[in-house]
Amino acid sequence: MNSFKGKKVLVFGLGLNQGGVGSAKFFASNGARVRVTDLKSKSILQSSIDKLKDFPDLEYTLGEHKYEDIDWADLIIKNPSVKPGNEYIGYARKSGKEIETDMGIFLKFVKPSQIIGITGTKGKSTTASLIYEILKTNDREAVFAGNIGKSVLDTISFVKQDTVVVLEISSFQLEAFDKTRVSPKWAVITNITPDHLNYYQIMDEYIAAKKIIGKYQGKSDFLFIRNDDPVVDKPDFLNGLNGKIIRFQVNDLSKNFKPKLKGQHNLENAAATLAIGKFFGVNEKSILNSIATFKGIPFRMELLKIWKGIKIINDTTATAPDAGIKALETASHMSSGNVILICGGMNKNIPYENYIKAVNKYAKKVFFLEGDVTDLIRSCKPGLHIKTFGPYSNLEKLLRELKDVVKSGDVVLFSPAATSFNLFQNEFDRGRKFNAAARKIFK
């Protein structure tokens, strides 16, 4: 890591999810000269800047990008969410600059043979968390990293020669694996459904991005995929994938298995975890006990509180319609159909016809957040035949008016099924603000 000493590193995108913060810390700690740039203003990014107060020599260009910063840099660390066609990254490429992501740097120090990689449209966070918990509980040297709200570079110092790295990997982060031409030795695809179609031009591009997780595997590597998955079961999906295919399915679980996590999708996550755990020699009973007691992770069907017999659930990470449908199905089973849904936001070029049918089937009232998804749903014919409220731009106002119509036995489901960028910084900012508003209103 001493190779970074004196190197001029430009962190292109500080962001609010700690990825840019971790990158800045890593390079500054290893002797690099670090400059950070972001289109967001200092006031918006203050929470991230505060986490870098121990590095007073950092330089900042905020509220804009500058070509001079590109000219200055020896190495550019690109935020993985920077879209293709960015003019500054294009300029950097034409100028012959070295461009990496934090995951690309991570892969220079961590061998693919150490990595259990988990990707998928939904379920990757829960599955990765479960796998990590099971390995840790059974005394395996393991590190949890990836798309978990901080930079993978924060974890490098904890990775030893015999450490297993449980790595949650987004489709954007998989681009680093493609560039490096490696895949994890153990790869898991939870599922693939339409998402990020504002980034990828067509669904096939998104599928190809997910497929990278197994693209460079050899015959001594392993790819875990769900049985009867409509995408991975297509004849051409497995073409060119050389890892040994291991299938998992809900039927692998014992019939009396009753986890705390509700929903069919979480049974699928449990089945994937069981397959990996058994492969690593963990006793099946021990695996199932660990899964059964797992309470879940924040912002994913998180039971925030029960107020006067009303369950309030935060599922802010549902940023696409398929995720919203699964949340509705799960909430309906928890409430005998008495679901009051809070949804809406911005679209990712994904159709919502099936989502509208699910809302009609499982919800009894809908409170809308402002956004083009809300406009789309309300304009569809045939549309919703249940009572709707809003749209709202303020969560406290929404919840005050919702409080007037909710009653004991209801489930208040905050599952937007859309992105957040019109009203919030990201889905986690949205989730934190929902929690704060709900605790204030329902006390």
Residue, then its C-alpha position, 0 to 999 in steps of 0.5 A: m500500500n506504500s505505492f500510494k505515497g505521494k500519489k495525487v488521488l481524486v475521489f470523484g464523488l464523495g456522496l452520503n453513503q460513506g463510500g467516498v469517505g472510506s476512499a478518501k480515508f484509505f488513500a490519505s492514510n496511505g500517504a497520498r495527496v487527496r482531493v475530493t470533488d462532488l456536484k453536491s454542495k458543502s451543506i448537503l455533504q456536511s455529514s460526510i465531510d465531518k467524518l474526514k475531520d481527522f484529515p485536515d490536508l484533504e482538498y475539496t471541490l464541491g458543488e461542481h467538477k473541474y477539468e483542472d482537478i482531472d488534470w491534477a490527478d494521477l489516479i481517479i477513484k470514480n463513485p460506482s453510481v457515476k453514469p456512463g457518458n460522464e463528460y469529466i470521466g470521458y475527459a479523464r480517459k482521453s487524457g490517459k488517466e488511471i481510473e478506478t473504483d474503490m472495489g477495483i482497488f480492493l481487488k488488488f489486495v484481496k484474492p478472488s479465492q477468498i471471496i464469497g460474492i453475493t449479488g441480486t436485485k433483492g435479497k443480497s443484503t439479507t443473504a450476505s448478512l446471514i452468511y457472515e453471521i453463520l461463518k462468524t458464529n462457527d468460528r470462521e475468520a470472516v469479514f463483511a464488506g461490499n455494498i453495505g453503506k461504507s467503502v470496501l477499502d475500510t475493511i482491507s486492513f482486517v483481511k488476512q491470508d485465511t480470511v473469508v470475505v463475504l462481499e455484497i456486490s451491486s451491479f455497479q460494483l461488478e464492473a470492477f470485477d469485469k475490468t479486473r477479469v476476476s469473479p469470486k470463488w463462491a458466487v451467489i445470485t439471489n434473483i434478477t428482476p428489472d431495476h436500474l433501467n435508467y442506468y442500463q439501456i435495456m434489461d439484457e444489459y442489466i442481466a449481463a452486469k449481474k452475470i459478471i459474478g460468474k463470468y470469470q470463474g473456473k471449474s474449481d469455482f462455484l455459482f449458487i443460483r435459485n431453482d426455477d428463476p425466470v432469468v437464470d433458467k433461460p437457455d443462454f444465461l449459463n452459456g460461458l459460465n464455467g463454475k460448478i452450478i449449485r441450485f438452492q430452493v425453498n424446499d431445501l428448508s425443513k417444513n417446520f422451519k419458522p424464521k423471524l424474517k417473514g415473506q417468501h423472498n426471505l425463505e429464498n434468502a435462507a435457502a441460499t444461506l443454507a447452501i453456502g453454509k453446508f458447503f463450508g461444513v457448518n452443521e445444518k441445524s446450526i445454520l437453521n438456528s442462526i437464520a431462525t433467530f436473525k432479526g433482519i437489517p435496517f430499512r429492509m422490512e424493518l419493524l420500527k415499532i408497534w403503536k396501539g396495535i399498529k405495526i409500522i414497517n420501514d422498507t425504504t430500500a424497496t426502490a423498484p416495483d418488484a421489491g414493492i410487490k414482495a413487501l406488500e405480499t409479506a405485509s398482507h400476511m402480517s395483517s390479514g390484508n389491512v395494509i396502509l401503504i406509503c409509496g411513490g418517488m422517481n422511476k428507473n424506466i421500469p413498468y408499474e402495471n404489475y405493481i398497480k395490480a398488487v397494490n389493489k390486491y394487498a393494500k386498503k389505502v395508499f399515501f403517495l410521496e411526490g414523484d413521477v412514479t406517483d404520477l404514473i400510477r395515478s394516471c394508469k388506466p385501469g388504475l387503483h380502485i382503493k382510496t388514495f391520499g397525497p401526494y406529499s413532500n413532507l413525511e411528518k405531514l403525511l404521517r399526521e394525516l395517516k394517523d387519523v385513518v389508521k386503526s389497531g390491526d393495521v400495518v403501515l408499510f413504508s415501501p416506496a417502490a421507487t427511488s428517492f432523489n426528488l425529495f431525499q439524498n438517497e434511500f437511506d436518507r429517506g429511511r432515516k427521515f421516515n424513522a424520525a418522523a414516525r417516532k415523533i408522530f406515533k409516540 
